[in-house]
């Protein structure tokens, strides 16, 4: 999963396990679909 800093992403795609985002199994993939707001340059990590 990916965790975003400063980007207002829905909790389902935020990647914060304490927020309830499910973990991906090894070798699995996921597609993140959301409107990135506000526009800009942000920090993220997995």
C-alpha distance matrix in Angstrom:
0.0 3.8 6.7 10.0 13.5 16.5 15.0 15.8 12.8 13.2 11.7 10.2 7.8 7.8 4.9 8.2 9.1 12.7 12.4 11.8 8.3 8.5 6.9 6.8 10.1 11.1 12.0 10.3 8.9 7.9 9.8 9.4 13.0 14.6 17.4 16.5 19.1 20.8 21.0 20.8 19.0 16.1 14.1 10.3 8.4 5.6
3.8 0.0 3.8 6.5 10.0 13.1 11.8 13.1 10.7 12.0 11.2 10.7 7.5 6.4 4.8 8.0 10.3 13.3 12.7 13.2 10.0 11.4 10.4 10.6 13.9 14.4 15.0 13.5 11.5 10.0 10.7 9.1 12.4 13.1 15.3 13.8 16.2 17.6 17.6 17.2 15.3 12.3 10.4 6.7 5.6 4.4
6.7 3.8 0.0 3.8 6.8 10.1 9.5 10.9 9.2 10.9 9.8 10.6 7.9 5.0 4.5 6.0 9.3 11.4 10.8 12.4 10.0 12.4 12.0 13.2 16.6 17.4 18.4 16.9 15.1 13.4 13.7 11.4 13.9 13.7 15.3 13.3 14.9 16.0 16.6 16.0 14.2 10.7 8.7 5.5 5.5 6.0
10.0 6.5 3.8 0.0 3.8 6.6 5.9 8.1 7.5 10.3 10.3 11.8 9.0 6.1 7.6 8.7 12.4 13.9 12.7 14.8 12.7 15.5 15.5 16.6 20.1 20.8 21.5 19.8 17.5 15.3 14.7 11.8 13.5 12.4 13.2 10.6 11.6 12.4 13.1 12.4 10.9 7.4 6.3 4.4 6.8 8.9
13.5 10.0 6.8 3.8 0.0 3.8 5.6 8.3 9.3 12.3 12.3 14.7 12.3 9.1 10.7 10.7 14.4 15.0 14.1 16.9 15.5 18.5 18.6 20.1 23.4 24.1 24.9 23.5 21.3 19.2 18.5 15.4 16.7 15.0 15.0 11.9 11.8 11.8 12.7 11.5 10.0 6.3 5.4 5.9 8.7 11.5
16.5 13.1 10.1 6.6 3.8 0.0 3.8 6.5 8.9 12.2 13.1 15.9 13.8 11.0 13.4 13.4 17.2 17.4 15.8 18.8 17.6 21.0 21.6 23.0 26.5 27.4 28.0 26.3 23.8 21.3 20.0 16.6 17.1 14.6 13.7 10.5 9.3 8.7 10.3 9.5 9.0 6.3 7.4 9.0 12.2 15.1
15.0 11.8 9.5 5.9 5.6 3.8 0.0 3.8 5.8 9.5 11.2 13.4 11.2 9.2 12.2 13.0 16.8 17.4 15.2 17.7 16.1 19.4 20.2 21.4 25.0 26.1 26.3 24.3 21.5 18.7 17.0 13.4 13.4 10.9 10.0 6.9 6.3 6.7 8.4 8.7 9.0 6.7 8.5 9.1 12.4 14.7
15.8 13.1 10.9 8.1 8.3 6.5 3.8 0.0 3.8 6.7 9.0 11.6 10.2 8.7 12.4 12.9 16.4 16.5 13.8 16.2 15.0 18.5 20.1 21.5 25.2 26.8 27.2 24.7 22.0 18.8 17.0 13.2 12.7 9.6 8.9 7.1 5.9 7.3 10.0 11.5 12.5 10.5 12.1 12.1 15.0 16.6
12.8 10.7 9.2 7.5 9.3 8.9 5.8 3.8 0.0 3.8 6.3 8.1 6.5 5.9 9.7 11.0 14.1 14.9 12.0 13.7 12.0 15.2 16.9 18.1 21.8 23.6 23.9 21.2 18.5 15.2 13.5 9.8 9.6 7.1 7.8 7.0 7.8 9.9 11.8 13.4 13.9 11.7 12.7 11.5 13.8 14.7
13.2 12.0 10.9 10.3 12.3 12.2 9.5 6.7 3.8 0.0 3.8 5.4 5.7 6.2 9.7 10.7 13.1 13.7 10.2 11.3 10.1 13.3 15.7 17.2 20.9 23.2 23.7 20.7 18.2 14.7 13.4 10.1 9.7 7.6 9.4 9.9 10.7 13.1 15.2 17.1 17.7 15.4 16.1 14.4 16.0 16.2
11.7 11.2 9.8 10.3 12.3 13.1 11.2 9.0 6.3 3.8 0.0 3.8 5.4 4.9 7.5 7.7 9.6 10.0 6.4 7.6 6.9 10.5 13.1 15.2 18.9 21.4 22.4 19.6 17.7 14.6 14.2 11.4 12.1 10.9 13.0 13.1 13.9 16.0 18.1 19.5 19.5 16.7 16.5 14.3 15.2 14.8
10.2 10.7 10.6 11.8 14.7 15.9 13.4 11.6 8.1 5.4 3.8 0.0 3.8 5.9 7.4 8.8 9.9 11.3 8.1 7.4 5.5 8.2 10.9 12.5 16.2 18.9 19.6 16.5 14.6 11.4 11.3 9.1 10.2 10.1 13.1 13.9 15.6 18.0 19.6 21.1 21.0 18.3 18.0 15.3 15.7 14.5
7.8 7.5 7.9 9.0 12.3 13.8 11.2 10.2 6.5 5.7 5.4 3.8 0.0 3.8 5.7 8.4 10.4 12.5 9.9 9.9 6.9 9.3 10.9 11.8 15.5 17.6 18.0 15.1 12.7 9.5 9.0 6.3 8.1 8.3 11.3 11.5 13.7 16.0 17.0 18.2 17.8 15.2 14.8 12.0 12.6 11.7
7.8 6.4 5.0 6.1 9.1 11.0 9.2 8.7 5.9 6.2 4.9 5.9 3.8 0.0 3.8 5.6 8.6 10.3 8.1 9.4 7.1 10.2 11.4 13.0 16.7 18.5 19.4 17.0 14.9 12.2 12.1 9.3 11.1 10.5 12.7 11.7 13.3 15.0 16.4 17.0 16.2 13.1 12.3 9.7 10.3 10.1
4.9 4.8 4.5 7.6 10.7 13.4 12.2 12.4 9.7 9.7 7.5 7.4 5.7 3.8 0.0 3.8 6.1 8.8 8.0 8.5 5.6 8.0 8.2 10.0 13.6 15.2 16.6 14.6 13.2 11.2 12.2 10.4 13.2 13.5 16.0 15.0 16.8 18.4 19.4 19.5 18.1 14.8 13.1 9.8 9.0 7.6
8.2 8.0 6.0 8.7 10.7 13.4 13.0 12.9 11.0 10.7 7.7 8.8 8.4 5.6 3.8 0.0 3.8 5.5 5.4 7.0 6.0 8.9 9.4 12.3 15.5 17.3 19.3 17.5 16.6 14.8 15.9 13.9 16.3 16.0 18.2 17.0 18.1 19.5 21.0 21.0 19.6 16.0 14.1 11.3 10.5 9.6
9.1 10.3 9.3 12.4 14.4 17.2 16.8 16.4 14.1 13.1 9.6 9.9 10.4 8.6 6.1 3.8 0.0 3.8 5.3 5.3 5.1 6.9 7.4 10.9 13.7 15.9 18.4 16.7 16.6 15.2 17.0 15.7 18.4 18.6 21.1 20.4 21.6 23.1 24.7 24.7 23.3 19.7 17.6 14.6 13.1 11.3
12.7 13.3 11.4 13.9 15.0 17.4 17.4 16.5 14.9 13.7 10.0 11.3 12.5 10.3 8.8 5.5 3.8 0.0 3.8 5.4 7.4 9.7 10.9 14.6 17.3 19.6 22.2 20.4 20.2 18.6 20.1 18.4 20.5 20.2 22.4 21.6 22.2 23.6 25.6 25.7 24.6 20.9 19.0 16.5 15.5 14.3
12.4 12.7 10.8 12.7 14.1 15.8 15.2 13.8 12.0 10.2 6.4 8.1 9.9 8.1 8.0 5.4 5.3 3.8 0.0 3.8 5.8 9.1 11.4 14.7 17.9 20.5 22.6 20.2 19.5 17.3 18.2 16.1 17.7 17.1 19.3 18.8 19.4 21.0 23.2 23.8 23.2 19.8 18.4 16.1 15.8 14.9
11.8 13.2 12.4 14.8 16.9 18.8 17.7 16.2 13.7 11.3 7.6 7.4 9.9 9.4 8.5 7.0 5.3 5.4 3.8 0.0 3.8 6.1 9.0 12.4 15.3 18.4 20.5 18.0 17.6 15.6 17.0 15.6 17.4 17.4 20.2 20.3 21.4 23.3 25.3 26.1 25.4 22.1 20.7 17.9 17.1 15.4
8.3 10.0 10.0 12.7 15.5 17.6 16.1 15.0 12.0 10.1 6.9 5.5 6.9 7.1 5.6 6.0 5.1 7.4 5.8 3.8 0.0 3.8 6.5 9.3 12.7 15.6 17.3 14.7 14.0 11.9 13.4 12.2 14.4 15.0 18.0 18.1 19.7 21.8 23.3 24.0 23.2 20.0 18.6 15.4 14.5 12.6
8.5 11.4 12.4 15.5 18.5 21.0 19.4 18.5 15.2 13.3 10.5 8.2 9.3 10.2 8.0 8.9 6.9 9.7 9.1 6.1 3.8 0.0 3.8 6.5 9.5 12.7 14.6 12.0 12.2 10.8 13.2 13.1 15.7 17.1 20.4 20.7 22.8 25.0 26.1 26.8 25.7 22.6 21.0 17.5 16.0 13.3
6.9 10.4 12.0 15.5 18.6 21.6 20.2 20.1 16.9 15.7 13.1 10.9 10.9 11.4 8.2 9.4 7.4 10.9 11.4 9.0 6.5 3.8 0.0 3.8 6.5 9.3 11.7 9.8 10.5 10.3 13.3 13.7 17.0 18.7 22.0 21.8 24.2 26.1 26.9 27.1 25.5 22.4 20.3 16.6 14.4 11.1
6.8 10.6 13.2 16.6 20.1 23.0 21.4 21.5 18.1 17.2 15.2 12.5 11.8 13.0 10.0 12.3 10.9 14.6 14.7 12.4 9.3 6.5 3.8 0.0 3.8 6.5 8.1 6.0 7.1 7.8 11.4 12.8 16.2 18.6 22.0 22.0 24.8 26.9 27.1 27.3 25.7 22.9 20.9 17.1 14.8 11.3
10.1 13.9 16.6 20.1 23.4 26.5 25.0 25.2 21.8 20.9 18.9 16.2 15.5 16.7 13.6 15.5 13.7 17.3 17.9 15.3 12.7 9.5 6.5 3.8 0.0 3.8 6.2 5.3 8.3 10.3 14.0 16.0 19.4 22.1 25.5 25.6 28.5 30.5 30.6 30.7 28.8 26.1 23.9 20.1 17.4 13.7
11.1 14.4 17.4 20.8 24.1 27.4 26.1 26.8 23.6 23.2 21.4 18.9 17.6 18.5 15.2 17.3 15.9 19.6 20.5 18.4 15.6 12.7 9.3 6.5 3.8 0.0 3.8 5.5 8.7 11.6 15.2 17.4 21.0 23.7 27.0 26.7 29.7 31.5 31.3 30.9 28.8 26.2 23.7 20.0 17.0 13.3
12.0 15.0 18.4 21.5 24.9 28.0 26.3 27.2 23.9 23.7 22.4 19.6 18.0 19.4 16.6 19.3 18.4 22.2 22.6 20.5 17.3 14.6 11.7 8.1 6.2 3.8 0.0 3.8 6.7 10.3 13.7 16.4 19.9 23.0 26.2 26.1 29.4 31.3 30.7 30.4 28.4 26.2 24.1 20.5 17.8 14.3
10.3 13.5 16.9 19.8 23.5 26.3 24.3 24.7 21.2 20.7 19.6 16.5 15.1 17.0 14.6 17.5 16.7 20.4 20.2 18.0 14.7 12.0 9.8 6.0 5.3 5.5 3.8 0.0 3.8 7.0 10.6 13.4 16.7 19.9 23.3 23.6 26.9 29.0 28.6 28.8 27.2 24.9 23.2 19.5 17.3 13.9
8.9 11.5 15.1 17.5 21.3 23.8 21.5 22.0 18.5 18.2 17.7 14.6 12.7 14.9 13.2 16.6 16.6 20.2 19.5 17.6 14.0 12.2 10.5 7.1 8.3 8.7 6.7 3.8 0.0 3.8 7.0 10.0 13.3 16.6 19.9 20.2 23.6 25.8 25.2 25.6 24.1 22.2 20.9 17.3 15.7 12.8
7.9 10.0 13.4 15.3 19.2 21.3 18.7 18.8 15.2 14.7 14.6 11.4 9.5 12.2 11.2 14.8 15.2 18.6 17.3 15.6 11.9 10.8 10.3 7.8 10.3 11.6 10.3 7.0 3.8 0.0 3.8 6.5 9.7 12.9 16.4 17.0 20.4 22.7 22.4 23.2 22.2 20.2 19.4 16.0 15.0 12.6
9.8 10.7 13.7 14.7 18.5 20.0 17.0 17.0 13.5 13.4 14.2 11.3 9.0 12.1 12.2 15.9 17.0 20.1 18.2 17.0 13.4 13.2 13.3 11.4 14.0 15.2 13.7 10.6 7.0 3.8 0.0 3.8 6.4 9.9 13.2 14.2 17.7 20.1 19.7 20.8 20.2 18.8 18.6 15.6 15.6 14.0
9.4 9.1 11.4 11.8 15.4 16.6 13.4 13.2 9.8 10.1 11.4 9.1 6.3 9.3 10.4 13.9 15.7 18.4 16.1 15.6 12.2 13.1 13.7 12.8 16.0 17.4 16.4 13.4 10.0 6.5 3.8 0.0 3.8 6.6 9.9 10.6 14.1 16.5 16.4 17.6 17.4 15.8 16.0 13.3 14.0 13.1
13.0 12.4 13.9 13.5 16.7 17.1 13.4 12.7 9.6 9.7 12.1 10.2 8.1 11.1 13.2 16.3 18.4 20.5 17.7 17.4 14.4 15.7 17.0 16.2 19.4 21.0 19.9 16.7 13.3 9.7 6.4 3.8 0.0 3.8 7.2 9.1 12.4 15.1 15.1 17.1 17.7 16.6 17.6 15.6 16.9 16.5
14.6 13.1 13.7 12.4 15.0 14.6 10.9 9.6 7.1 7.6 10.9 10.1 8.3 10.5 13.5 16.0 18.6 20.2 17.1 17.4 15.0 17.1 18.7 18.6 22.1 23.7 23.0 19.9 16.6 12.9 9.9 6.6 3.8 0.0 3.8 6.2 9.0 11.8 12.4 14.9 16.0 15.0 16.6 15.1 17.2 17.5
17.4 15.3 15.3 13.2 15.0 13.7 10.0 8.9 7.8 9.4 13.0 13.1 11.3 12.7 16.0 18.2 21.1 22.4 19.3 20.2 18.0 20.4 22.0 22.0 25.5 27.0 26.2 23.3 19.9 16.4 13.2 9.9 7.2 3.8 0.0 3.8 6.1 8.9 9.4 12.4 14.3 14.0 16.4 15.8 18.5 19.5
16.5 13.8 13.3 10.6 11.9 10.5 6.9 7.1 7.0 9.9 13.1 13.9 11.5 11.7 15.0 17.0 20.4 21.6 18.8 20.3 18.1 20.7 21.8 22.0 25.6 26.7 26.1 23.6 20.2 17.0 14.2 10.6 9.1 6.2 3.8 0.0 3.8 6.1 6.3 8.8 10.5 10.3 12.9 12.8 15.9 17.5
19.1 16.2 14.9 11.6 11.8 9.3 6.3 5.9 7.8 10.7 13.9 15.6 13.7 13.3 16.8 18.1 21.6 22.2 19.4 21.4 19.7 22.8 24.2 24.8 28.5 29.7 29.4 26.9 23.6 20.4 17.7 14.1 12.4 9.0 6.1 3.8 0.0 2.9 5.2 8.2 10.7 10.6 13.6 14.3 17.7 19.7
20.8 17.6 16.0 12.4 11.8 8.7 6.7 7.3 9.9 13.1 16.0 18.0 16.0 15.0 18.4 19.5 23.1 23.6 21.0 23.3 21.8 25.0 26.1 26.9 30.5 31.5 31.3 29.0 25.8 22.7 20.1 16.5 15.1 11.8 8.9 6.1 2.9 0.0 3.8 6.4 9.4 9.8 13.2 14.6 18.3 20.7
21.0 17.6 16.6 13.1 12.7 10.3 8.4 10.0 11.8 15.2 18.1 19.6 17.0 16.4 19.4 21.0 24.7 25.6 23.2 25.3 23.3 26.1 26.9 27.1 30.6 31.3 30.7 28.6 25.2 22.4 19.7 16.4 15.1 12.4 9.4 6.3 5.2 3.8 0.0 3.8 7.2 8.9 12.6 14.2 17.9 20.5
20.8 17.2 16.0 12.4 11.5 9.5 8.7 11.5 13.4 17.1 19.5 21.1 18.2 17.0 19.5 21.0 24.7 25.7 23.8 26.1 24.0 26.8 27.1 27.3 30.7 30.9 30.4 28.8 25.6 23.2 20.8 17.6 17.1 14.9 12.4 8.8 8.2 6.4 3.8 0.0 3.8 6.4 10.2 12.6 16.3 19.3
19.0 15.3 14.2 10.9 10.0 9.0 9.0 12.5 13.9 17.7 19.5 21.0 17.8 16.2 18.1 19.6 23.3 24.6 23.2 25.4 23.2 25.7 25.5 25.7 28.8 28.8 28.4 27.2 24.1 22.2 20.2 17.4 17.7 16.0 14.3 10.5 10.7 9.4 7.2 3.8 0.0 3.8 7.1 9.9 13.5 16.7
16.1 12.3 10.7 7.4 6.3 6.3 6.7 10.5 11.7 15.4 16.7 18.3 15.2 13.1 14.8 16.0 19.7 20.9 19.8 22.1 20.0 22.6 22.4 22.9 26.1 26.2 26.2 24.9 22.2 20.2 18.8 15.8 16.6 15.0 14.0 10.3 10.6 9.8 8.9 6.4 3.8 0.0 3.8 6.6 10.3 13.6
14.1 10.4 8.7 6.3 5.4 7.4 8.5 12.1 12.7 16.1 16.5 18.0 14.8 12.3 13.1 14.1 17.6 19.0 18.4 20.7 18.6 21.0 20.3 20.9 23.9 23.7 24.1 23.2 20.9 19.4 18.6 16.0 17.6 16.6 16.4 12.9 13.6 13.2 12.6 10.2 7.1 3.8 0.0 3.8 7.1 10.7
10.3 6.7 5.5 4.4 5.9 9.0 9.1 12.1 11.5 14.4 14.3 15.3 12.0 9.7 9.8 11.3 14.6 16.5 16.1 17.9 15.4 17.5 16.6 17.1 20.1 20.0 20.5 19.5 17.3 16.0 15.6 13.3 15.6 15.1 15.8 12.8 14.3 14.6 14.2 12.6 9.9 6.6 3.8 0.0 3.8 7.1
8.4 5.6 5.5 6.8 8.7 12.2 12.4 15.0 13.8 16.0 15.2 15.7 12.6 10.3 9.0 10.5 13.1 15.5 15.8 17.1 14.5 16.0 14.4 14.8 17.4 17.0 17.8 17.3 15.7 15.0 15.6 14.0 16.9 17.2 18.5 15.9 17.7 18.3 17.9 16.3 13.5 10.3 7.1 3.8 0.0 3.8
5.6 4.4 6.0 8.9 11.5 15.1 14.7 16.6 14.7 16.2 14.8 14.5 11.7 10.1 7.6 9.6 11.3 14.3 14.9 15.4 12.6 13.3 11.1 11.3 13.7 13.3 14.3 13.9 12.8 12.6 14.0 13.1 16.5 17.5 19.5 17.5 19.7 20.7 20.5 19.3 16.7 13.6 10.7 7.1 3.8 0.0
